[in-house]
Amino acid sequence: MGKVIQFPDRLGDNKLSIIDRLEHRLTELETENSWSRADIVELGIIIEKNIKEMQVILRELATLQGFEEPLDLSFDDSDDLEPDF
């Protein structure tokens, strides 16, 4: 009968080789985490802009459909500078 070839196992690996692989994997995970954090910040900014635009659109729709009176944002306070006597 033929000779059976043993399948290599991790126990036979060199301890330093295992340490190197694990440290390399930690570096990969740290890099991925930093990219994910940057993506989260960017997505937060995008969501904030979208919410502001949605508010403007909803106000405009409410005004056009008669649910809300248009706001007059032009405020003239020049007469407030004179005394009231």
Buried (B, 14 or more C-beta within 10 A) or exposed (E): EEEEEEEEEEEEEEEEEEEEEEEEEEEEEEEEEEEEEEEEEEEEEEEEEEEEEEEEEEBEEEEEEEEEEEEEEEEEEEEEEEEEE
